[in-house]
Amino acid sequence: MHPLRHPRNVVVIGIGFIAAAAVYAFGAEPLGYDVEWSGVTMLGALGVAMSLMAYVLIAGSSNE
């Protein structure tokens, strides 16, 4: 059995940050702002890191 009942919840956490990066990347120019690509990259990396950390924390916790 998989250690998580719903592993898709971990993916949702990561997709939230990646979606924020996409909104920032594609929404900045129409609003008249310059896109800071390092910020987009870091938000994407944060999404990956948050989903991995959520998986590790949930998988390592007790099933009580």
N, C-alpha and C positions, 0 to 999 in steps of 0.2 A: 504494500500500500504506500502511496505517496505521502511524504510527511505533512503535506498541506492538503486540506480538504478542497480548497479552491486556489490552485496556483495562478489562475488568471488574475487574481487580486493583486499579486505582485507585479504583473505586467502592467496593470492599470496605473500603478504608482509611477512607473517609469515613463509610460506613454504620456502622462500628464505633463511632465517636465519637457519632454520632446515636443509635445504640442505647443507648449508655451514658447519654445524656441522657434517653431515654425511660424507662429503668429507674430512674433517679434521680427523675424526675418522678412516675412512677406507683407506685414502691416506697417512697417516703419516708413517706407518710401511713399506710399499713398498719403500718409499723414504728414509728410514733409520733414521727416527725420532722416538722419544718416544711419545706415545699418552698421552696427559695430559687430563685425563677424567674429571677433573673439568672444563676445557675449553669447552669440548663437552657439558657438562651439562648446563653450562651458556649460550652457544650459542642456545641450545634448549629452555631454559627458556626465552631468549631474543626474540626468534621467537614468542613464545606465547604472551609475553608482548607487542611486537610491533603490532601484529595483533589485540589484544584487544584495545590498545590505538588508532590505526587507526580507528577502528570501532566507538569508543567513539567520536573521533574528527569529523569524517564525519557525524555521526548520530546527533551530537549536533549542527552542523553548519546550517545556514539558507539555504533555498532552492532557494535563489535568483540567 
